[in-house]
Protein backbone atom coordinates (compact mmCIF):
# COMPACT_ATOMS: atom_id res chain seq x y z
CA UNK A 1 0.00 0.00 0.00
CA UNK A 2 1.41 3.36 -1.01
CA UNK A 3 0.20 6.72 0.22
CA UNK A 4 1.40 10.11 -0.98
CA UNK A 5 4.51 11.02 1.06
CA UNK A 6 3.46 14.61 1.68
CA UNK A 7 0.08 13.47 2.97
CA UNK A 8 1.78 10.97 5.26
CA UNK A 9 4.06 13.69 6.61
CA UNK A 10 1.11 16.05 7.22
CA UNK A 11 -0.76 13.32 9.10
CA UNK A 12 2.33 12.37 11.14
CA UNK A 13 2.74 16.03 12.10
CA UNK A 14 -0.91 16.19 13.16
CA UNK A 15 -0.27 13.39 15.66
CA UNK A 16 2.55 15.56 16.99
CA UNK A 17 0.09 18.48 17.38
CA UNK A 18 1.48 20.36 14.39
CA UNK A 19 -1.61 21.42 12.51
CA UNK A 20 -1.52 21.85 8.73
CA UNK A 21 -1.50 25.45 7.54
CA UNK A 22 -3.26 26.90 4.53
CA UNK A 23 -0.94 25.38 1.94
CA UNK A 24 -1.11 21.90 3.45
CA UNK A 25 -4.88 22.08 3.85
CA UNK A 26 -5.22 22.98 0.17
CA UNK A 27 -2.99 20.02 -0.69
CA UNK A 28 -5.18 17.63 1.32
CA UNK A 29 -8.41 18.94 -0.16
CA UNK A 30 -7.11 18.45 -3.72
CA UNK A 31 -7.34 14.67 -3.40
CA UNK A 32 -10.43 12.89 -4.70
CA UNK A 33 -12.89 11.90 -2.00
CA UNK A 34 -12.46 8.22 -2.95
CA UNK A 35 -8.67 8.26 -2.89
CA UNK A 36 -6.66 6.30 -0.37
CA UNK A 37 -5.27 9.58 0.90
CA UNK A 38 -8.78 10.92 1.61
CA UNK A 39 -9.66 7.76 3.53
CA UNK A 40 -6.48 8.16 5.56
CA UNK A 41 -7.30 11.81 6.33
CA UNK A 42 -10.73 10.85 7.64
CA UNK A 43 -9.38 7.98 9.72
CA UNK A 44 -6.51 9.95 11.25
CA UNK A 45 -8.68 12.97 12.09
CA UNK A 46 -11.24 10.75 13.79
CA UNK A 47 -8.59 8.84 15.73
CA UNK A 48 -6.94 12.02 16.99
CA UNK A 49 -10.23 13.60 18.06
CA UNK A 50 -11.46 10.50 19.85
CA UNK A 51 -8.10 9.90 21.55
CA UNK A 52 -8.02 13.43 22.95
CA UNK A 53 -11.63 13.49 24.12
CA UNK A 54 -12.03 9.99 25.59
CA UNK A 55 -14.18 8.98 22.60
CA UNK A 56 -16.96 11.34 23.64
CA UNK A 57 -19.36 13.51 21.68
CA UNK A 58 -21.92 16.21 22.37
CA UNK A 59 -25.49 16.97 21.33
CA UNK A 60 -26.50 20.53 20.60
CA UNK A 61 -30.08 21.65 20.07
CA UNK A 62 -31.52 24.54 18.12
CA UNK A 63 -34.91 26.22 18.36
CA UNK A 64 -35.94 28.60 15.59
CA UNK A 65 -37.71 31.45 17.34
CA UNK A 66 -39.14 33.34 14.37
CA UNK A 67 -39.28 33.60 10.63
CA UNK A 68 -39.81 36.39 8.13
CA UNK A 69 -38.73 37.38 4.62
CA UNK A 70 -35.09 38.33 5.23
CA UNK A 71 -33.25 41.29 3.65
CA UNK A 72 -30.03 39.28 3.82
CA UNK A 73 -31.44 37.51 0.76
CA UNK A 74 -28.91 34.67 0.93
CA UNK A 75 -29.07 32.56 -2.21
CA UNK A 76 -28.97 29.32 -0.19
CA UNK A 77 -31.51 30.24 2.52
CA UNK A 78 -35.23 29.54 2.54
CA UNK A 79 -35.90 32.94 4.20
CA UNK A 80 -34.37 35.18 1.48
CA UNK A 81 -36.88 37.94 0.74
CA UNK A 82 -36.78 37.53 -3.04
CA UNK A 83 -37.60 33.82 -3.04
CA UNK A 84 -39.12 32.85 0.34
CA UNK A 85 -42.59 31.40 0.77
CA UNK A 86 -42.57 32.04 4.53
CA UNK A 87 -44.61 34.74 6.24
CA UNK A 88 -43.63 36.52 9.43
CA UNK A 89 -44.28 34.45 12.52
CA UNK A 90 -42.94 34.02 16.06
CA UNK A 91 -42.91 31.12 18.45
CA UNK A 92 -45.30 31.34 21.42
CA UNK A 93 -44.08 31.02 25.00
CA UNK A 94 -46.10 27.80 25.34
CA UNK A 95 -44.57 26.20 22.27
CA UNK A 96 -41.13 27.42 23.28
CA UNK A 97 -41.46 25.91 26.76
CA UNK A 98 -42.64 22.61 25.27
CA UNK A 99 -39.65 22.45 22.93
CA UNK A 100 -37.28 23.23 25.79
CA UNK A 101 -38.77 20.36 27.80
CA UNK A 102 -38.40 17.93 24.90
CA UNK A 103 -34.74 18.85 24.44
CA UNK A 104 -33.74 18.80 28.10
CA UNK A 105 -35.92 16.19 29.81
CA UNK A 106 -33.07 13.65 29.93
CA UNK A 107 -30.36 16.17 30.92
CA UNK A 108 -27.93 15.19 28.17
CA UNK A 109 -28.09 18.28 25.96
CA UNK A 110 -24.72 20.03 25.94
CA UNK A 111 -25.92 23.36 24.60
CA UNK A 112 -29.01 24.95 23.11
CA UNK A 113 -28.97 27.48 20.27
CA UNK A 114 -31.72 30.06 20.14
CA UNK A 115 -31.96 31.10 16.50
CA UNK A 116 -33.48 34.33 15.25
CA UNK A 117 -33.43 36.12 11.91
CA UNK A 118 -30.68 38.39 10.58
CA UNK A 119 -32.75 41.40 11.67
CA UNK A 120 -34.16 40.62 15.09
CA UNK A 121 -35.75 42.23 18.13
CA UNK A 122 -33.19 42.11 20.95
CA UNK A 123 -35.83 42.47 23.68
CA UNK A 124 -37.82 39.53 22.27
CA UNK A 125 -34.65 37.45 22.06
CA UNK A 126 -33.61 38.28 25.62
CA UNK A 127 -37.08 37.37 26.88
CA UNK A 128 -36.64 33.90 25.39
CA UNK A 129 -33.14 33.60 26.89
CA UNK A 130 -34.46 34.42 30.35
CA UNK A 131 -37.34 31.97 30.00
CA UNK A 132 -34.96 29.26 28.83
CA UNK A 133 -32.67 29.86 31.81
CA UNK A 134 -35.60 29.14 34.11
CA UNK A 135 -36.51 25.88 32.40
CA UNK A 136 -33.32 24.15 31.29
CA UNK A 137 -30.88 22.21 33.50
CA UNK A 138 -27.87 24.05 34.84
CA UNK A 139 -25.65 21.65 32.89
CA UNK A 140 -26.98 22.85 29.51
CA UNK A 141 -25.33 25.91 27.98
CA UNK A 142 -27.34 28.59 26.19
CA UNK A 143 -26.05 29.76 22.81
CA UNK A 144 -27.18 32.34 20.26
CA UNK A 145 -27.54 32.15 16.48
CA UNK A 146 -28.55 35.63 15.36
CA UNK A 147 -27.70 38.21 12.73
CA UNK A 148 -25.03 40.88 12.86
CA UNK A 149 -24.90 42.30 16.37
CA UNK A 150 -23.08 45.08 18.18
CA UNK A 151 -20.96 44.79 21.31
CA UNK A 152 -23.55 46.15 23.74
CA UNK A 153 -26.18 43.66 22.57
CA UNK A 154 -23.79 40.76 23.07
CA UNK A 155 -23.03 42.04 26.56
CA UNK A 156 -26.76 41.97 27.28
CA UNK A 157 -26.96 38.41 25.98
CA UNK A 158 -24.09 37.32 28.21
CA UNK A 159 -25.72 38.97 31.20
CA UNK A 160 -28.94 37.06 30.43
CA UNK A 161 -27.13 33.71 30.26
CA UNK A 162 -25.68 33.21 26.77
CA UNK A 163 -22.19 31.65 26.78
CA UNK A 164 -21.42 31.25 23.08
CA UNK A 165 -22.36 32.53 19.64
CA UNK A 166 -22.66 30.82 16.27
CA UNK A 167 -21.59 33.34 13.68
CA UNK A 168 -19.74 32.99 10.40
CA UNK A 169 -18.62 34.94 7.37
CA UNK A 170 -19.81 32.48 4.77
CA UNK A 171 -18.44 31.42 1.41
CA UNK A 172 -19.50 34.06 -1.11
CA UNK A 173 -20.60 36.54 1.55
CA UNK A 174 -21.50 39.80 -0.14
CA UNK A 175 -21.86 38.10 -3.54
CA UNK A 176 -24.50 35.41 -3.00
CA UNK A 177 -25.84 37.36 -0.01
CA UNK A 178 -26.77 41.01 0.52
CA UNK A 179 -24.67 41.13 3.69
CA UNK A 180 -21.38 42.91 4.32
CA UNK A 181 -18.46 40.52 4.95
CA UNK A 182 -16.68 43.11 7.10
CA UNK A 183 -19.73 43.48 9.32
CA UNK A 184 -19.95 39.69 9.65
CA UNK A 185 -16.34 39.64 10.82
CA UNK A 186 -16.91 42.57 13.15
CA UNK A 187 -19.84 40.73 14.74
CA UNK A 188 -17.57 37.80 15.54
CA UNK A 189 -15.08 40.15 17.18
CA UNK A 190 -17.91 41.84 19.10
CA UNK A 191 -18.89 38.48 20.55
CA UNK A 192 -15.32 37.77 21.63
CA UNK A 193 -14.99 41.26 23.13
CA UNK A 194 -18.17 40.60 25.14
CA UNK A 195 -16.55 37.50 26.64
CA UNK A 196 -18.51 35.00 24.56
CA UNK A 197 -17.18 31.95 22.75
CA UNK A 198 -17.31 31.76 18.95
CA UNK A 199 -18.70 28.66 17.25
CA UNK A 200 -17.59 28.81 13.63
CA UNK A 201 -18.16 26.82 10.45
CA UNK A 202 -16.92 26.41 6.90
CA UNK A 203 -20.23 26.85 5.08
CA UNK A 204 -22.30 26.47 3.00
CA UNK A 205 -20.15 24.26 0.75
CA UNK A 206 -21.33 23.62 -2.81
CA UNK A 207 -19.85 21.67 -5.72
CA UNK A 208 -18.81 24.89 -7.46
CA UNK A 209 -16.54 26.14 -4.68
CA UNK A 210 -12.80 26.05 -5.26
CA UNK A 211 -10.23 24.64 -2.87
CA UNK A 212 -8.90 28.16 -2.36
CA UNK A 213 -12.35 29.35 -1.28
CA UNK A 214 -12.69 26.49 1.17
CA UNK A 215 -9.29 27.09 2.73
CA UNK A 216 -9.75 30.84 3.10
CA UNK A 217 -13.16 30.38 4.67
CA UNK A 218 -12.14 27.68 7.14
CA UNK A 219 -9.28 29.83 8.42
CA UNK A 220 -11.62 32.67 9.38
CA UNK A 221 -12.75 30.65 12.41
CA UNK A 222 -9.23 29.42 13.10
CA UNK A 223 -7.76 32.92 13.03
CA UNK A 224 -10.56 34.13 15.34
CA UNK A 225 -9.70 31.47 17.93
CA UNK A 226 -13.03 29.67 17.75
CA UNK A 227 -14.12 27.26 20.46
CA UNK A 228 -15.90 25.00 18.00
CA UNK A 229 -15.39 24.61 14.27
CA UNK A 230 -17.49 22.72 11.75
CA UNK A 231 -18.15 22.07 8.07
CA UNK A 232 -21.57 22.25 6.44
CA UNK A 233 -22.61 21.27 2.95
CA UNK A 234 -25.18 23.42 1.23
CA UNK A 235 -28.66 21.96 1.03
CA UNK A 236 -30.30 22.66 -2.36
CA UNK A 237 -33.52 24.04 -0.88
CA UNK A 238 -36.19 24.11 -3.63
CA UNK A 239 -36.77 27.65 -4.86
CA UNK A 240 -33.45 29.07 -3.69
CA UNK A 241 -31.14 30.54 -6.37
CA UNK A 242 -28.17 28.29 -5.60
CA UNK A 243 -30.14 25.03 -5.62
CA UNK A 244 -29.28 24.62 -9.31
CA UNK A 245 -25.65 23.85 -8.43
CA UNK A 246 -26.60 20.68 -6.54
CA UNK A 247 -24.81 19.22 -3.53
CA UNK A 248 -21.50 17.64 -2.56
CA UNK A 249 -21.54 14.06 -1.26
CA UNK A 250 -21.32 13.21 2.42
CA UNK A 251 -18.06 11.42 1.59
CA UNK A 252 -16.57 14.68 0.31
CA UNK A 253 -18.01 16.52 3.30
CA UNK A 254 -16.30 14.00 5.56
CA UNK A 255 -12.97 14.72 3.87
CA UNK A 256 -13.47 18.45 4.43
CA UNK A 257 -14.43 17.81 8.07
CA UNK A 258 -11.21 15.85 8.48
CA UNK A 259 -9.07 18.66 7.09
CA UNK A 260 -10.78 21.29 9.26
CA UNK A 261 -10.37 19.04 12.31
CA UNK A 262 -6.68 18.45 11.59
CA UNK A 263 -6.16 22.20 11.21
CA UNK A 264 -7.88 23.10 14.47
CA UNK A 265 -7.32 20.54 17.20
CA UNK A 266 -3.91 21.84 18.19
CA UNK A 267 -5.60 25.16 19.03
CA UNK A 268 -5.90 25.62 22.80
CA UNK A 269 -9.44 26.99 22.45
CA UNK A 270 -10.80 24.13 20.33
CA UNK A 271 -12.79 21.36 21.95
CA UNK A 272 -15.40 20.10 19.49
CA UNK A 273 -15.86 19.67 15.74
CA UNK A 274 -19.23 19.70 14.01
CA UNK A 275 -20.63 18.39 10.74
CA UNK A 276 -23.88 19.51 9.21
CA UNK A 277 -26.23 18.14 8.36
CA UNK A 278 -25.45 15.11 10.57
CA UNK A 279 -24.23 11.98 8.77
CA UNK A 280 -22.35 9.01 10.15
CA UNK A 281 -19.47 9.45 7.69
CA UNK A 282 -18.78 12.80 9.36
CA UNK A 283 -18.43 11.10 12.73
CA UNK A 284 -15.73 8.77 11.48
CA UNK A 285 -13.96 11.77 9.91
CA UNK A 286 -13.25 13.94 12.96
CA UNK A 287 -16.64 15.34 13.97
CA UNK A 288 -18.04 14.81 17.47
CA UNK A 289 -20.97 17.27 17.52
CA UNK A 290 -24.51 16.45 16.42
CA UNK A 291 -27.36 18.97 16.35
CA UNK A 292 -31.06 18.36 16.96
CA UNK A 293 -33.36 21.00 15.48
CA UNK A 294 -36.91 22.19 15.89
CA UNK A 295 -38.86 25.24 14.76
CA UNK A 296 -37.87 27.07 11.59
CA UNK A 297 -34.73 26.14 9.69
CA UNK A 298 -33.03 28.07 6.86
CA UNK A 299 -32.25 24.78 5.08
CA UNK A 300 -35.86 23.61 5.06
CA UNK A 301 -38.99 24.53 3.11
CA UNK A 302 -41.43 23.77 5.95
CA UNK A 303 -42.11 25.83 9.06
CA UNK A 304 -41.45 22.99 11.54
CA UNK A 305 -38.18 21.30 10.67
CA UNK A 306 -38.65 18.49 13.21
CA UNK A 307 -41.30 17.16 10.80
CA UNK A 308 -38.82 17.28 7.92
CA UNK A 309 -35.00 17.67 7.98
CA UNK A 310 -34.43 18.23 11.68
CA UNK A 311 -33.30 15.34 13.89
CA UNK A 312 -34.66 14.85 17.40
CA UNK A 313 -32.65 13.95 20.50
CA UNK A 314 -33.30 10.21 20.18
CA UNK A 315 -32.04 10.17 16.59
CA UNK A 316 -28.92 12.10 17.65
CA UNK A 317 -28.13 9.64 20.45
CA UNK A 318 -28.53 6.71 18.08
CA UNK A 319 -26.32 8.30 15.41
CA UNK A 320 -23.54 8.88 17.95
CA UNK A 321 -23.88 5.32 19.28
CA UNK A 322 -23.83 3.86 15.77
CA UNK A 323 -20.73 5.96 15.06
CA UNK A 324 -18.90 4.30 17.95
CA UNK A 325 -18.79 7.05 20.60
CA UNK A 326 -18.67 5.79 24.17
CA UNK A 327 -19.82 8.91 26.03
CA UNK A 328 -22.08 11.94 25.68
CA UNK A 329 -20.93 15.05 27.51
CA UNK A 330 -23.18 17.52 29.29
CA UNK A 331 -22.49 21.25 29.06
CA UNK A 332 -20.50 21.06 32.30
CA UNK A 333 -18.32 18.35 30.66
CA UNK A 334 -19.70 15.50 32.79
CA UNK A 335 -19.71 12.24 30.83
CA UNK A 336 -22.69 9.94 30.35
CA UNK A 337 -21.93 6.37 29.17
CA UNK A 338 -23.45 5.87 25.73
CA UNK A 339 -24.44 2.23 25.29
CA UNK A 340 -27.36 0.43 23.69
CA UNK A 341 -29.31 0.41 26.94
CA UNK A 342 -29.04 4.18 27.20
CA UNK A 343 -30.11 4.63 23.57
CA UNK A 344 -33.15 2.37 24.01
CA UNK A 345 -34.18 3.88 27.34
CA UNK A 346 -34.03 7.41 25.92
CA UNK A 347 -35.47 6.66 22.52
C-alpha positions as CSV (number, residue, x, y, z in Angstrom):
1,X,0.0,0.0,0.0
2,X,1.4,3.4,-1.0
3,X,0.2,6.7,0.2
4,X,1.4,10.1,-1.0
5,X,4.5,11.0,1.1
6,X,3.5,14.6,1.7
7,X,0.1,13.5,3.0
8,X,1.8,11.0,5.3
9,X,4.1,13.7,6.6
10,X,1.1,16.0,7.2
11,X,-0.8,13.3,9.1
12,X,2.3,12.4,11.1
13,X,2.7,16.0,12.1
14,X,-0.9,16.2,13.2
15,X,-0.3,13.4,15.7
16,X,2.5,15.6,17.0
17,X,0.1,18.5,17.4
18,X,1.5,20.4,14.4
19,X,-1.6,21.4,12.5
20,X,-1.5,21.8,8.7
21,X,-1.5,25.4,7.5
22,X,-3.3,26.9,4.5
23,X,-0.9,25.4,1.9
24,X,-1.1,21.9,3.4
25,X,-4.9,22.1,3.9
26,X,-5.2,23.0,0.2
27,X,-3.0,20.0,-0.7
28,X,-5.2,17.6,1.3
29,X,-8.4,18.9,-0.2
30,X,-7.1,18.5,-3.7
31,X,-7.3,14.7,-3.4
32,X,-10.4,12.9,-4.7
33,X,-12.9,11.9,-2.0
34,X,-12.5,8.2,-3.0
35,X,-8.7,8.3,-2.9
36,X,-6.7,6.3,-0.4
37,X,-5.3,9.6,0.9
38,X,-8.8,10.9,1.6
39,X,-9.7,7.8,3.5
40,X,-6.5,8.2,5.6
41,X,-7.3,11.8,6.3
42,X,-10.7,10.9,7.6
43,X,-9.4,8.0,9.7
44,X,-6.5,10.0,11.2
45,X,-8.7,13.0,12.1
46,X,-11.2,10.7,13.8
47,X,-8.6,8.8,15.7
48,X,-6.9,12.0,17.0
49,X,-10.2,13.6,18.1
50,X,-11.5,10.5,19.8
51,X,-8.1,9.9,21.5
52,X,-8.0,13.4,22.9
53,X,-11.6,13.5,24.1
54,X,-12.0,10.0,25.6
55,X,-14.2,9.0,22.6
56,X,-17.0,11.3,23.6
57,X,-19.4,13.5,21.7
58,X,-21.9,16.2,22.4
59,X,-25.5,17.0,21.3
60,X,-26.5,20.5,20.6
61,X,-30.1,21.6,20.1
62,X,-31.5,24.5,18.1
63,X,-34.9,26.2,18.4
64,X,-35.9,28.6,15.6
65,X,-37.7,31.4,17.3
66,X,-39.1,33.3,14.4
67,X,-39.3,33.6,10.6
68,X,-39.8,36.4,8.1
69,X,-38.7,37.4,4.6
70,X,-35.1,38.3,5.2
71,X,-33.3,41.3,3.6
72,X,-30.0,39.3,3.8
73,X,-31.4,37.5,0.8
74,X,-28.9,34.7,0.9
75,X,-29.1,32.6,-2.2
76,X,-29.0,29.3,-0.2
77,X,-31.5,30.2,2.5
78,X,-35.2,29.5,2.5
79,X,-35.9,32.9,4.2
80,X,-34.4,35.2,1.5
81,X,-36.9,37.9,0.7
82,X,-36.8,37.5,-3.0
83,X,-37.6,33.8,-3.0
84,X,-39.1,32.9,0.3
85,X,-42.6,31.4,0.8
86,X,-42.6,32.0,4.5
87,X,-44.6,34.7,6.2
88,X,-43.6,36.5,9.4
89,X,-44.3,34.4,12.5
90,X,-42.9,34.0,16.1
91,X,-42.9,31.1,18.5
92,X,-45.3,31.3,21.4
93,X,-44.1,31.0,25.0
94,X,-46.1,27.8,25.3
95,X,-44.6,26.2,22.3
96,X,-41.1,27.4,23.3
97,X,-41.5,25.9,26.8
98,X,-42.6,22.6,25.3
99,X,-39.7,22.4,22.9
100,X,-37.3,23.2,25.8
101,X,-38.8,20.4,27.8
102,X,-38.4,17.9,24.9
103,X,-34.7,18.8,24.4
104,X,-33.7,18.8,28.1
105,X,-35.9,16.2,29.8
106,X,-33.1,13.6,29.9
107,X,-30.4,16.2,30.9
108,X,-27.9,15.2,28.2
109,X,-28.1,18.3,26.0
110,X,-24.7,20.0,25.9
111,X,-25.9,23.4,24.6
112,X,-29.0,25.0,23.1
113,X,-29.0,27.5,20.3
114,X,-31.7,30.1,20.1
115,X,-32.0,31.1,16.5
116,X,-33.5,34.3,15.2
117,X,-33.4,36.1,11.9
118,X,-30.7,38.4,10.6
119,X,-32.8,41.4,11.7
120,X,-34.2,40.6,15.1
121,X,-35.7,42.2,18.1
122,X,-33.2,42.1,20.9
123,X,-35.8,42.5,23.7
124,X,-37.8,39.5,22.3
125,X,-34.6,37.4,22.1
126,X,-33.6,38.3,25.6
127,X,-37.1,37.4,26.9
128,X,-36.6,33.9,25.4
129,X,-33.1,33.6,26.9
130,X,-34.5,34.4,30.3
131,X,-37.3,32.0,30.0
132,X,-35.0,29.3,28.8
133,X,-32.7,29.9,31.8
134,X,-35.6,29.1,34.1
135,X,-36.5,25.9,32.4
136,X,-33.3,24.1,31.3
137,X,-30.9,22.2,33.5
138,X,-27.9,24.1,34.8
139,X,-25.6,21.7,32.9
140,X,-27.0,22.8,29.5
141,X,-25.3,25.9,28.0
142,X,-27.3,28.6,26.2
143,X,-26.0,29.8,22.8
144,X,-27.2,32.3,20.3
145,X,-27.5,32.1,16.5
146,X,-28.6,35.6,15.4
147,X,-27.7,38.2,12.7
148,X,-25.0,40.9,12.9
149,X,-24.9,42.3,16.4
150,X,-23.1,45.1,18.2
151,X,-21.0,44.8,21.3
152,X,-23.5,46.1,23.7
153,X,-26.2,43.7,22.6
154,X,-23.8,40.8,23.1
155,X,-23.0,42.0,26.6
156,X,-26.8,42.0,27.3
157,X,-27.0,38.4,26.0
158,X,-24.1,37.3,28.2
159,X,-25.7,39.0,31.2
160,X,-28.9,37.1,30.4
161,X,-27.1,33.7,30.3
162,X,-25.7,33.2,26.8
163,X,-22.2,31.7,26.8
164,X,-21.4,31.2,23.1
165,X,-22.4,32.5,19.6
166,X,-22.7,30.8,16.3
167,X,-21.6,33.3,13.7
168,X,-19.7,33.0,10.4
169,X,-18.6,34.9,7.4
170,X,-19.8,32.5,4.8
171,X,-18.4,31.4,1.4
172,X,-19.5,34.1,-1.1
173,X,-20.6,36.5,1.6
174,X,-21.5,39.8,-0.1
175,X,-21.9,38.1,-3.5
176,X,-24.5,35.4,-3.0
177,X,-25.8,37.4,0.0
178,X,-26.8,41.0,0.5
179,X,-24.7,41.1,3.7
180,X,-21.4,42.9,4.3
181,X,-18.5,40.5,5.0
182,X,-16.7,43.1,7.1
183,X,-19.7,43.5,9.3
184,X,-19.9,39.7,9.7
185,X,-16.3,39.6,10.8
186,X,-16.9,42.6,13.2
187,X,-19.8,40.7,14.7
188,X,-17.6,37.8,15.5
189,X,-15.1,40.2,17.2
190,X,-17.9,41.8,19.1
191,X,-18.9,38.5,20.6
192,X,-15.3,37.8,21.6
193,X,-15.0,41.3,23.1
194,X,-18.2,40.6,25.1
195,X,-16.5,37.5,26.6
196,X,-18.5,35.0,24.6
197,X,-17.2,31.9,22.7
198,X,-17.3,31.8,19.0
199,X,-18.7,28.7,17.2
200,X,-17.6,28.8,13.6
201,X,-18.2,26.8,10.4
202,X,-16.9,26.4,6.9
203,X,-20.2,26.9,5.1
204,X,-22.3,26.5,3.0
205,X,-20.2,24.3,0.7
206,X,-21.3,23.6,-2.8
207,X,-19.8,21.7,-5.7
208,X,-18.8,24.9,-7.5
209,X,-16.5,26.1,-4.7
210,X,-12.8,26.0,-5.3
211,X,-10.2,24.6,-2.9
212,X,-8.9,28.2,-2.4
213,X,-12.4,29.4,-1.3
214,X,-12.7,26.5,1.2
215,X,-9.3,27.1,2.7
216,X,-9.7,30.8,3.1
217,X,-13.2,30.4,4.7
218,X,-12.1,27.7,7.1
219,X,-9.3,29.8,8.4
220,X,-11.6,32.7,9.4
221,X,-12.7,30.7,12.4
222,X,-9.2,29.4,13.1
223,X,-7.8,32.9,13.0
224,X,-10.6,34.1,15.3
225,X,-9.7,31.5,17.9
226,X,-13.0,29.7,17.8
227,X,-14.1,27.3,20.5
228,X,-15.9,25.0,18.0
229,X,-15.4,24.6,14.3
230,X,-17.5,22.7,11.7
231,X,-18.1,22.1,8.1
232,X,-21.6,22.3,6.4
233,X,-22.6,21.3,3.0
234,X,-25.2,23.4,1.2
235,X,-28.7,22.0,1.0
236,X,-30.3,22.7,-2.4
237,X,-33.5,24.0,-0.9
238,X,-36.2,24.1,-3.6
239,X,-36.8,27.7,-4.9
240,X,-33.4,29.1,-3.7
241,X,-31.1,30.5,-6.4
242,X,-28.2,28.3,-5.6
243,X,-30.1,25.0,-5.6
244,X,-29.3,24.6,-9.3
245,X,-25.7,23.8,-8.4
246,X,-26.6,20.7,-6.5
247,X,-24.8,19.2,-3.5
248,X,-21.5,17.6,-2.6
249,X,-21.5,14.1,-1.3
250,X,-21.3,13.2,2.4
251,X,-18.1,11.4,1.6
252,X,-16.6,14.7,0.3
253,X,-18.0,16.5,3.3
254,X,-16.3,14.0,5.6
255,X,-13.0,14.7,3.9
256,X,-13.5,18.5,4.4
257,X,-14.4,17.8,8.1
258,X,-11.2,15.8,8.5
259,X,-9.1,18.7,7.1
260,X,-10.8,21.3,9.3
261,X,-10.4,19.0,12.3
262,X,-6.7,18.5,11.6
263,X,-6.2,22.2,11.2
264,X,-7.9,23.1,14.5
265,X,-7.3,20.5,17.2
266,X,-3.9,21.8,18.2
267,X,-5.6,25.2,19.0
268,X,-5.9,25.6,22.8
269,X,-9.4,27.0,22.4
270,X,-10.8,24.1,20.3
271,X,-12.8,21.4,22.0
272,X,-15.4,20.1,19.5
273,X,-15.9,19.7,15.7
274,X,-19.2,19.7,14.0
275,X,-20.6,18.4,10.7
276,X,-23.9,19.5,9.2
277,X,-26.2,18.1,8.4
278,X,-25.5,15.1,10.6
279,X,-24.2,12.0,8.8
280,X,-22.4,9.0,10.2
281,X,-19.5,9.4,7.7
282,X,-18.8,12.8,9.4
283,X,-18.4,11.1,12.7
284,X,-15.7,8.8,11.5
285,X,-14.0,11.8,9.9
286,X,-13.3,13.9,13.0
287,X,-16.6,15.3,14.0
288,X,-18.0,14.8,17.5
289,X,-21.0,17.3,17.5
290,X,-24.5,16.5,16.4
291,X,-27.4,19.0,16.3
292,X,-31.1,18.4,17.0
293,X,-33.4,21.0,15.5
294,X,-36.9,22.2,15.9
295,X,-38.9,25.2,14.8
296,X,-37.9,27.1,11.6
297,X,-34.7,26.1,9.7
298,X,-33.0,28.1,6.9
299,X,-32.3,24.8,5.1
300,X,-35.9,23.6,5.1
301,X,-39.0,24.5,3.1
302,X,-41.4,23.8,5.9
303,X,-42.1,25.8,9.1
304,X,-41.5,23.0,11.5
305,X,-38.2,21.3,10.7
306,X,-38.7,18.5,13.2
307,X,-41.3,17.2,10.8
308,X,-38.8,17.3,7.9
309,X,-35.0,17.7,8.0
310,X,-34.4,18.2,11.7
311,X,-33.3,15.3,13.9
312,X,-34.7,14.9,17.4
313,X,-32.6,13.9,20.5
314,X,-33.3,10.2,20.2
315,X,-32.0,10.2,16.6
316,X,-28.9,12.1,17.7
317,X,-28.1,9.6,20.5
318,X,-28.5,6.7,18.1
319,X,-26.3,8.3,15.4
320,X,-23.5,8.9,17.9
321,X,-23.9,5.3,19.3
322,X,-23.8,3.9,15.8
323,X,-20.7,6.0,15.1
324,X,-18.9,4.3,18.0
325,X,-18.8,7.0,20.6
326,X,-18.7,5.8,24.2
327,X,-19.8,8.9,26.0
328,X,-22.1,11.9,25.7
329,X,-20.9,15.1,27.5
330,X,-23.2,17.5,29.3
331,X,-22.5,21.2,29.1
332,X,-20.5,21.1,32.3
333,X,-18.3,18.3,30.7
334,X,-19.7,15.5,32.8
335,X,-19.7,12.2,30.8
336,X,-22.7,9.9,30.3
337,X,-21.9,6.4,29.2
338,X,-23.4,5.9,25.7
339,X,-24.4,2.2,25.3
340,X,-27.4,0.4,23.7
341,X,-29.3,0.4,26.9
342,X,-29.0,4.2,27.2
343,X,-30.1,4.6,23.6
344,X,-33.2,2.4,24.0
345,X,-34.2,3.9,27.3
346,X,-34.0,7.4,25.9
347,X,-35.5,6.7,22.5
